[in-house]
Amino acid sequence: MSGQIVGYARVSSTSQNLARQLEALGVVDELFTDHQSGKSRADRAGLADALRYVRRGDTLRVASMDRLARSLIDLEQIVSDLTARKVSVEFVKERLTFTPDAAADPFATFQRQLIGAVAELERSLIRERQREGIDLAKARGAYKGRARRLTDEQIAHVRQEAANGANKAKLAGELGVSRRLIYDVIAGNGAYGDFNTASEVSEPSDT
């Protein structure tokens, strides 16, 4: 009996659309999604659910490698763990499928690592160009920094709720933002550094 096709799709923010990835995935038996940056696996609840869900004989299908992982180390760890559990991993864009039987194939491993390394290098070059652009804009006095995604009222609400011990993930979900942004608001990082409230806000642990 063949296993299930389990799809996983990810975009970096709630404002982005999953439509292209869903089209690339085609028909799947189960679908898991994230609206979250790929920098940290800890914040990707959809990926965690997908990895828990898949069973022996299943195939995890992803539109492209960079949707599954943002670093070569992360990519290797996920694919190796899945194939060790007898789960195949299919990347639609790269037209590559890594099966448990081919897990020990040195050419398949090299191919995966090469493509992953190129993607990682490309992301590094993009970040470098962005930093250079920001430095040039700062030199011209034209750089304003990243715009706030929350209003003053929302910022005050987040800080007050955090002071009362509210769960950060719940606050993020209510406002449609990442948990990292919630921590930035509380700590006054970046665009939220010049917003003052009447009292200091403590940062209790998530419950």
C-alpha positions as CSV (number, residue, x, y, z in Angstrom):
1,M,0.0,0.0,0.0
2,S,1.5,3.3,-1.0
3,G,1.8,6.2,1.4
4,Q,0.3,9.6,1.4
5,I,1.5,12.7,-0.5
6,V,1.9,15.4,2.2
7,G,2.3,19.0,1.0
8,Y,4.2,21.8,2.7
9,A,4.1,25.4,1.6
10,R,5.6,28.5,3.3
11,V,5.6,32.3,2.7
12,S,7.5,34.8,4.8
13,S,4.5,36.9,5.9
14,T,0.7,37.0,6.2
15,S,0.6,39.5,3.3
16,Q,2.1,37.0,0.8
17,N,0.1,34.5,-1.2
18,L,0.5,30.7,-1.2
19,A,-1.2,30.3,-4.6
20,R,1.9,29.6,-6.7
21,Q,3.2,27.0,-4.3
22,L,-0.1,25.3,-4.0
23,E,-0.4,25.1,-7.8
24,A,3.1,23.6,-7.9
25,L,2.3,21.0,-5.3
26,G,-0.8,19.8,-7.1
27,V,-3.1,17.3,-5.5
28,V,-2.0,16.2,-2.0
29,D,-3.6,14.1,0.7
30,E,-2.7,16.5,3.5
31,L,-1.4,20.1,3.4
32,F,0.6,22.0,6.0
33,T,1.5,25.7,5.7
34,D,3.4,28.5,7.4
35,H,3.2,32.3,7.1
36,Q,6.6,32.7,8.7
37,S,10.2,33.5,7.9
38,G,12.3,30.4,7.3
39,K,15.2,31.6,9.4
40,S,14.1,29.5,12.5
41,R,12.5,26.1,12.5
42,A,11.2,26.8,16.0
43,D,8.7,29.4,14.7
44,R,7.3,27.2,11.9
45,A,4.4,25.4,13.5
46,G,3.2,24.1,10.1
47,L,6.5,22.4,9.4
48,A,6.6,20.9,12.8
49,D,3.1,19.5,12.3
50,A,4.1,18.1,8.9
51,L,7.2,16.4,10.2
52,R,5.2,14.8,13.0
53,Y,2.4,13.8,10.6
54,V,4.4,11.9,7.9
55,R,4.8,8.2,8.3
56,R,6.8,5.4,6.7
57,G,6.0,5.3,3.0
58,D,4.8,8.9,2.8
59,T,6.2,11.6,0.6
60,L,6.7,15.1,1.7
61,R,6.3,17.4,-1.3
62,V,7.6,20.9,-1.3
63,A,7.5,23.5,-4.1
64,S,11.3,24.2,-3.8
65,M,14.2,23.7,-1.4
66,D,14.2,27.2,0.0
67,R,10.5,26.7,1.1
68,L,11.7,23.9,3.3
69,A,14.9,25.3,4.7
70,R,17.0,28.5,4.7
71,S,20.4,26.9,5.3
72,L,22.3,24.0,3.9
73,I,22.6,22.5,7.4
74,D,18.9,22.8,8.0
75,L,18.1,21.2,4.6
76,E,20.5,18.3,5.3
77,Q,19.1,17.7,8.7
78,I,15.4,17.6,7.6
79,V,16.0,15.4,4.5
80,S,18.3,13.0,6.4
81,D,15.8,12.7,9.3
82,L,12.9,12.0,7.0
83,T,14.6,9.5,4.7
84,A,15.9,7.7,7.9
85,R,12.2,7.4,8.9
86,K,11.5,5.9,5.4
87,V,9.8,9.1,4.2
88,S,10.6,10.4,0.7
89,V,11.2,14.1,0.1
90,E,10.2,15.7,-3.3
91,F,11.2,19.2,-4.5
92,V,9.0,20.2,-7.4
93,K,11.0,23.1,-8.8
94,E,14.4,21.2,-8.7
95,R,12.7,18.1,-10.0
96,L,14.4,16.0,-7.3
97,T,13.1,13.3,-5.1
98,F,15.1,11.8,-2.3
99,T,13.9,8.4,-1.2
100,P,15.0,6.2,1.7
101,D,16.6,3.7,-0.7
102,A,18.8,6.5,-2.2
103,A,19.6,8.0,1.1
104,A,23.1,6.5,1.0
105,D,23.7,7.4,-2.6
106,P,26.8,9.8,-2.5
107,F,25.8,11.4,-5.9
108,A,22.2,12.2,-4.6
109,T,23.7,13.7,-1.4
110,F,26.2,15.8,-3.4
111,Q,23.4,17.0,-5.8
112,R,21.2,18.1,-2.8
113,Q,24.1,19.8,-1.1
114,L,25.2,21.6,-4.2
115,I,21.8,23.0,-5.0
116,G,21.2,23.9,-1.4
117,A,24.6,25.7,-1.2
118,V,23.9,27.7,-4.4
119,A,20.5,28.8,-2.9
120,E,22.2,29.8,0.4
121,L,24.9,31.8,-1.5
122,E,22.2,33.6,-3.5
123,R,20.4,34.6,-0.3
124,S,23.7,35.9,1.2
125,L,24.4,38.0,-1.9
126,I,20.9,39.5,-1.8
127,R,21.3,40.4,1.9
128,E,24.7,41.9,1.1
129,R,23.2,44.1,-1.7
130,Q,20.4,45.1,0.6
131,R,22.9,46.2,3.3
132,E,24.9,48.1,0.7
133,G,21.8,49.9,-0.5
134,I,20.8,50.8,3.1
135,D,24.4,52.2,3.7
136,L,24.2,54.3,0.6
137,A,20.7,55.6,1.5
138,K,21.9,56.4,5.0
139,A,24.8,58.4,3.5
140,R,22.3,60.4,1.5
141,G,20.1,60.9,4.5
142,A,17.3,59.1,2.7
143,Y,17.0,55.9,4.8
144,K,14.0,56.0,7.1
145,G,14.3,52.4,8.4
146,R,11.6,49.7,8.3
147,A,8.1,51.0,8.7
148,R,6.0,49.9,11.7
149,R,3.4,47.3,11.0
150,L,1.5,48.1,14.2
151,T,-0.3,51.3,15.2
152,D,0.5,53.2,18.4
153,E,-2.7,51.7,19.9
154,Q,-1.6,48.2,18.9
155,I,1.9,48.8,20.3
156,A,0.4,49.9,23.6
157,H,-2.0,47.0,23.7
158,V,0.8,44.5,23.1
159,R,3.0,45.9,25.8
160,Q,0.2,46.1,28.3
161,E,-0.9,42.5,27.6
162,A,2.7,41.3,27.8
163,A,3.0,43.0,31.2
164,N,-0.1,41.1,32.3
165,G,1.5,37.8,31.2
166,A,-0.3,37.2,27.9
167,N,1.1,34.5,25.6
168,K,3.3,36.0,22.9
169,A,2.2,33.5,20.2
170,K,-1.5,34.3,20.9
171,L,-0.8,38.1,20.6
172,A,1.0,37.5,17.3
173,G,-1.9,35.5,16.0
174,E,-4.5,38.1,17.0
175,L,-2.6,40.8,15.1
176,G,-1.4,38.7,12.2
177,V,2.3,39.3,12.8
178,S,5.2,37.1,13.7
179,R,6.1,36.3,17.3
180,R,9.5,37.9,16.7
181,L,7.8,41.2,15.9
182,I,5.9,41.0,19.2
183,Y,9.2,40.6,21.1
184,D,10.6,43.6,19.1
185,V,7.6,45.7,20.2
186,I,8.1,44.7,23.8
187,A,11.8,45.3,23.8
188,G,11.6,48.5,21.8
189,N,13.8,47.2,19.0
190,G,14.1,48.8,15.5
191,A,11.1,50.9,14.5
192,Y,9.5,50.4,17.9
193,G,12.5,51.9,19.8
194,D,11.1,55.5,19.9
195,F,7.6,54.5,21.2
196,N,7.3,55.2,24.9
197,T,4.7,54.0,27.3
198,A,3.9,55.2,30.8
199,S,5.3,52.2,32.6
200,E,8.0,49.6,32.0
201,V,6.8,46.4,30.6
202,S,8.3,43.1,31.9
203,E,8.8,40.1,29.6
204,P,7.3,37.0,31.4
205,S,7.9,33.6,29.9
206,D,5.4,32.2,27.4
207,T,2.9,29.8,28.9
